[in-house]
């Protein structure tokens, strides 16, 4: 299996030159996103079959994100104690088992609890995968590595809903079991292909030589301007991605533009189509032009897209704005993670990575509520989009003035990026 995987890696242009572990993590990301795309539409429908209200049916979705938020820092602590690979495989296994059991639920409380347990496992997976990704990649590879990892999620996220529609037509419970199967495949990939990975910090220190990190490292990181910028960018991106793009834009399409519900899916597809070909260039730009410039590009594109949504009154303008959002996502998926890797210098610092991940989860939990409240109070979708654009402009200013963190290793081509 390792030999076949190596041959596939050498034949894939956007993975060429990157550590083998990046391809493994991208494959794991694809399996996770594929399964989630399959089960996602089934979750609220399955909850509704227990005769609960719309609020409680939606709570099954929210509890997953909430437990991811709660579990992020413990997952970071676990990464420091037992390592990225064990945490990664264990987290995937927890989500797989809880998903299979959720498919067997006979009551709403069972489903709610099991989805919450799955959220804890998801936090373990996300934190450990990002921690491993930024450790195995050299400074001049972190942007491309983060983009490749994001590409795995994107491909799985696009494929999953199509497969999910077929499974949902067979049985409301079947998507949960298919999700468990894709996660089990991810566990096999992790255990098989990562067991011989040698982790080494930027200064050449192996993990056996590293002391177990403490919370003092997180406190030091919080005094780092670039790290704080990455946190704010991830928070703002989570707010706009989940609070506006995922929650408000579909309502805007139907109620604001007067288009059919299918246009919400068309817009999401336009974003994916624009994002996919830019993942490679965005990653290379992050590793050559610098983290700061890529952040500015991504935030400027995202803010422009929300301003565009305020101005559009037709389907074509909406589709263009969604495509611009997809282009922005390519940059915002690579640059902030690369900044975190630069700050940690390739060392095992689970709480630092976990705190970064938590910011996106805070946006995912609070974003839909805040955005919905804005629309309810003002009666205007433009107000919500305007606030989103203002948040992005504020983070753009912070990013434009942050110190550049890209530092090349002595044997890498090119010069140190300017500060």
C-alpha positions in Angstrom: 0.0 0.0 0.0 2.9 2.4 0.8 4.5 1.7 -2.5 1.3 2.3 -4.5 0.7 5.5 -2.5 4.2 6.7 -3.2 3.7 6.2 -7.0 0.5 8.1 -6.9 2.2 10.9 -5.0 5.0 11.3 -7.6 2.4 11.4 -10.4 0.3 14.1 -8.8 1.6 17.6 -9.8 0.0 19.6 -6.9 1.6 17.2 -4.3 5.0 16.9 -6.0 7.9 18.0 -3.8 5.8 18.0 -0.6 6.4 15.5 2.2 4.5 12.2 1.8 2.6 13.0 5.0 0.9 15.9 3.3 -0.6 13.6 0.7 -1.7 11.2 3.5 -3.4 14.0 5.4 -5.1 15.3 2.2 -6.4 11.8 1.6 -7.8 11.6 5.2 -9.4 15.0 4.7 -11.1 13.8 1.6 -12.5 10.7 3.4 -13.8 12.9 6.3 -15.3 15.6 4.0 -16.9 12.9 1.7 -18.6 11.2 4.6 -19.7 14.5 6.2 -21.1 15.6 2.9 -23.1 12.4 2.7 -24.5 12.5 6.3 -24.9 16.3 6.6 -28.3 16.6 4.8 -29.7 13.6 6.7 -29.0 14.8 10.2 -31.8 17.3 10.7 -34.2 15.1 8.7 -33.5 12.1 10.9 -33.9 14.2 14.0 -37.3 15.5 12.7 -38.5 11.9 12.5 -38.5 11.8 16.3 -41.2 14.4 16.4 -39.1 17.3 17.8 -39.4 21.0 16.9 -37.3 22.7 14.2 -35.2 24.2 16.9 -34.3 20.9 18.4 -33.7 19.3 15.0 -31.2 22.1 14.3 -29.6 21.6 17.7 -28.3 18.2 16.5 -26.2 20.2 14.0 -25.2 22.8 16.5 -24.1 20.4 19.2 -21.5 18.9 16.9 -19.9 22.4 16.3 -20.3 23.2 20.0 -18.5 20.1 21.2 -15.7 20.7 18.6 -15.2 24.0 20.3 -15.3 22.6 23.8 -12.9 19.7 22.8 -10.3 21.8 21.0 -8.0 22.7 23.9 -8.2 19.2 25.5 -7.3 17.8 22.1 -4.3 20.1 22.0 -3.2 18.9 25.4 -3.6 15.3 24.2 -1.4 16.0 21.1 1.4 17.2 23.4 1.1 14.1 25.6 0.6 11.2 23.2 1.4 12.7 19.8 -0.3 13.8 16.6 -0.8 10.3 15.0 -2.4 8.6 18.0 -4.7 11.6 18.6 -5.6 11.7 14.9 -6.5 8.0 14.6 -8.3 8.0 17.9 -10.4 11.0 17.0 -11.4 9.5 13.6 -12.3 6.3 15.3 -14.5 8.1 17.9 -16.4 9.9 15.1 -16.8 6.7 13.1 -18.2 4.7 16.0 -20.5 7.5 17.2 -21.8 7.9 13.7 -22.6 4.2 13.3 -24.3 4.2 16.7 -26.2 7.4 15.8 -27.6 5.6 12.8 -29.0 3.0 15.2 -30.6 5.7 17.5 -34.1 4.9 18.8 -34.7 8.3 20.4 -33.8 11.9 20.0 -31.6 12.2 23.2 -29.5 9.3 21.9 -28.9 11.0 18.6 -28.1 14.3 20.3 -25.6 12.8 22.7 -23.9 10.7 20.0 -23.5 13.7 17.7 -21.9 15.6 20.6 -19.5 12.7 21.1 -18.7 12.9 17.4 -17.9 16.6 17.8 -15.3 15.7 20.4 -13.7 13.2 18.1 -13.8 15.8 15.3 -11.9 18.3 17.5 -9.2 15.6 18.1 -8.9 15.0 14.3 -8.8 18.6 13.3 -6.3 19.8 15.8 -3.9 16.8 15.4 -4.1 16.9 11.6 -3.2 20.6 11.5 -0.5 20.1 14.1 1.0 17.3 12.1 0.7 19.2 8.8 2.7 22.2 10.0 5.3 20.0 11.6 6.2 17.9 8.6 6.3 20.8 6.1 9.3 23.0 5.8 8.7 26.8 6.2 8.7 27.3 2.4 6.2 24.4 2.0 3.6 25.3 4.5 1.4 27.3 2.2 1.3 24.6 -0.4 0.8 21.9 2.3 -2.2 23.8 3.8 -3.7 24.3 0.3 -3.3 20.6 -0.5 -5.0 19.7 2.8 -7.8 22.1 2.0 -8.1 20.6 -1.4 -8.9 17.2 0.1 -11.7 18.7 2.1 -12.9 20.6 -1.0 -13.0 17.5 -3.2 -14.8 15.5 -0.6 -17.2 18.3 0.2 -18.2 18.5 -3.5 -18.5 14.8 -4.0 -20.3 14.0 -0.7 -23.7 15.7 -1.2 -24.2 13.9 -4.6 -23.6 10.5 -3.0 -25.6 11.5 0.0 -28.7 12.2 -2.1 -28.5 8.6 -3.4 -28.1 7.0 0.1 -30.8 9.3 1.6 -33.2 8.0 -1.0 -32.6 4.4 0.1 -32.8 4.9 3.9 -32.6 7.8 6.3 -30.2 5.8 8.5 -27.9 4.6 5.7 -25.9 7.9 5.4 -24.7 7.5 9.0 -23.2 4.1 8.2 -21.6 5.3 5.0 -20.1 8.1 7.0 -18.7 5.6 9.5 -17.2 3.6 6.7 -15.4 6.6 5.1 -14.0 7.5 8.6 -12.9 3.9 9.1 -11.1 4.1 5.8 -9.4 7.3 7.1 -8.3 5.4 10.2 -6.7 2.7 8.1 -4.9 5.3 5.9 -3.6 7.0 9.1 -2.4 3.9 10.9 -0.9 2.3 7.8 0.8 5.3 6.1 1.9 7.5 9.1 3.3 4.9 11.4 6.9 5.5 10.3 6.8 9.2 10.1 9.8 10.9 11.8 8.9 14.3 13.2 11.6 16.9 13.4 11.4 20.5 14.5 12.7 23.4 12.3 15.9 23.4 14.2 16.4 19.7 13.6 15.4 18.5 17.0 13.5 15.2 17.0 10.4 14.7 19.2 12.4 12.4 21.5 14.5 15.4 22.4 11.6 17.8 23.0 10.2 18.6 26.4 6.5 18.2 26.8 5.2 21.7 26.1 3.3 23.7 28.7 0.7 26.4 28.6 3.5 29.0 28.8 4.1 28.5 25.1 0.5 29.5 24.4 0.9 32.6 26.5 4.0 33.4 24.6 2.2 32.9 21.3 -0.6 35.2 22.4 2.0 38.0 22.7 3.1 37.4 19.0 1.4 39.9 16.7 1.4 37.5 13.7 -0.2 34.7 15.7 -2.9 37.0 17.1 -3.6 38.2 13.5 -4.0 34.5 12.4 -6.5 34.0 15.3 -8.5 37.1 14.3 -8.5 36.1 10.6 -9.8 32.6 11.5 -12.5 34.1 13.7 -13.6 36.5 11.0 -13.4 33.9 8.3 -15.5 31.5 10.5 -18.1 34.2 11.1 -18.4 35.1 7.4 -18.2 31.6 6.1 -20.7 30.0 8.5 -22.7 33.0 9.6 -23.2 34.7 6.2 -22.2 32.4 3.4 -23.7 29.2 4.8 -26.7 30.6 6.7 -27.8 33.9 5.3 -26.8 33.6 1.6 -29.3 30.8 0.9 -32.1 32.9 2.5 -31.0 35.9 0.5 -31.2 33.9 -2.7 -34.8 32.9 -2.1 -36.2 35.9 -0.3 -33.9 38.7 -1.5 -33.3 37.8 -5.2 -36.5 35.8 -5.7 -34.7 32.8 -7.2 -35.4 29.1 -6.7 -33.9 27.1 -3.8 -31.6 25.3 -6.3 -29.7 28.6 -6.9 -28.2 28.3 -3.4 -26.6 25.0 -4.6 -25.5 26.6 -7.8 -23.7 29.4 -5.9 -21.9 26.9 -3.7 -20.8 25.0 -6.8 -19.5 28.3 -8.4 -17.4 28.9 -5.2 -16.0 25.4 -5.4 -15.2 25.7 -9.1 -13.4 29.0 -8.5 -11.5 27.7 -5.4 -10.2 24.4 -6.8 -7.8 25.7 -9.5 -6.5 28.5 -7.2 -5.5 26.2 -4.4 -2.1 25.5 -5.9 -1.3 29.1 -6.9 -2.5 30.4 -3.5 -0.3 27.9 -1.7 2.7 28.9 -3.9 2.0 32.6 -3.3 1.9 32.0 0.4 5.3 30.3 0.2 7.0 32.8 -2.1 5.3 36.2 -1.8 4.8 35.8 1.9 2.0 35.1 4.4 1.0 38.7 4.8 0.4 39.3 1.2 -1.7 36.2 0.8 -3.8 37.2 3.8 -4.4 40.6 2.3 -5.4 39.1 -1.1 -7.8 36.6 0.5 -9.4 39.2 2.8 -9.7 41.8 0.1 -11.4 39.3 -2.3 -13.8 38.1 0.5 -14.8 41.7 1.5 -15.3 42.6 -2.2 -17.6 39.6 -2.6 -19.8 40.6 0.3 -20.0 44.2 -1.0 -20.9 42.7 -4.4 -23.8 40.7 -2.8 -25.1 44.0 -1.4 -25.1 45.5 -4.9 -26.5 42.6 -6.9 -30.1 42.3 -8.0 -29.7 39.5 -10.5 -28.6 35.9 -10.7 -25.4 36.6 -12.7 -24.1 39.1 -10.1 -24.8 36.6 -7.3 -22.9 33.9 -9.2 -19.9 36.2 -9.7 -19.9 37.2 -6.0 -19.9 33.5 -5.0 -17.1 32.7 -7.4 -15.0 35.5 -5.8 -15.7 34.1 -2.4 -14.4 30.8 -3.6 -11.2 32.4 -4.8 -10.8 34.1 -1.4 -11.2 30.8 0.3 -8.1 29.4 -1.5 -5.9 32.1 0.1 -7.6 32.1 3.5 -7.2 28.3 3.8 -3.4 28.4 3.2 -2.0 31.6 4.7 -3.3 31.6 8.4 -2.3 28.0 8.9 1.2 28.8 7.5 1.5 31.6 10.0 0.8 29.3 12.9 3.4 26.9 11.6 5.9 29.7 11.4 5.1 30.7 15.0 5.5 27.2 16.4 8.6 26.6 14.2 7.6 23.0 13.6 7.5 22.1 17.3 4.8 20.2 19.1 2.6 22.9 20.5 -0.9 21.5 20.7 -2.6 24.3 22.6 -1.3 26.9 20.2 -2.8 25.0 17.2 -6.0 24.2 19.2 -6.6 27.9 20.0 -6.2 28.8 16.4 -8.8 26.1 15.4 -11.1 27.3 18.1 -11.5 30.7 16.5 -13.1 29.2 13.4 -15.4 27.1 15.6 -16.4 30.2 17.6 -17.4 31.8 14.3 -19.2 28.6 13.3 -21.3 28.6 16.5 -22.0 32.3 16.9 -22.0 33.4 13.2 -25.4 32.0 12.2 -27.0 33.3 15.4 -25.5 36.8 15.0 -26.2 37.1 11.3 -29.8 35.8 11.7 -30.3 38.4 14.5 -29.1 41.2 12.3 -31.5 40.2 9.5 -34.4 39.9 12.0 -33.8 43.2 13.6 -33.1 45.2 10.4 -35.1 43.3 7.9 -32.2 43.7 5.5 -29.8 41.2 4.1 -27.6 44.1 3.0 -27.0 45.0 6.7 -25.7 41.6 7.4 -23.4 41.6 4.3 -22.2 45.1 5.2 -21.2 44.0 8.7 -19.4 41.0 7.3 -17.5 43.2 4.9 -16.6 45.6 7.8 -15.3 42.6 9.8 -13.2 41.5 6.9 -11.8 45.0 6.2 -10.8 45.3 9.9 -8.9 42.0 9.7 -7.4 43.1 6.4 -5.9 46.2 8.1 -4.6 44.0 10.9 -3.0 41.6 8.4 -1.5 44.3 6.3 0.4 45.7 9.3 1.5 42.4 10.8 5.2 41.3 10.6 6.0 38.8 7.9 6.7 35.3 9.4 8.0 33.5 6.3 11.6 32.5 6.9 13.3 30.1 4.6 15.5 27.2 5.7 19.2 27.6 4.9 19.1 25.0 2.1 15.9 26.3 0.4 16.0 28.4 -2.8 15.5 32.1 -2.8 15.9 34.7 -0.1 14.2 35.4 3.1 10.9 37.2 2.6 11.0 40.9 3.3 9.5 42.2 6.5 
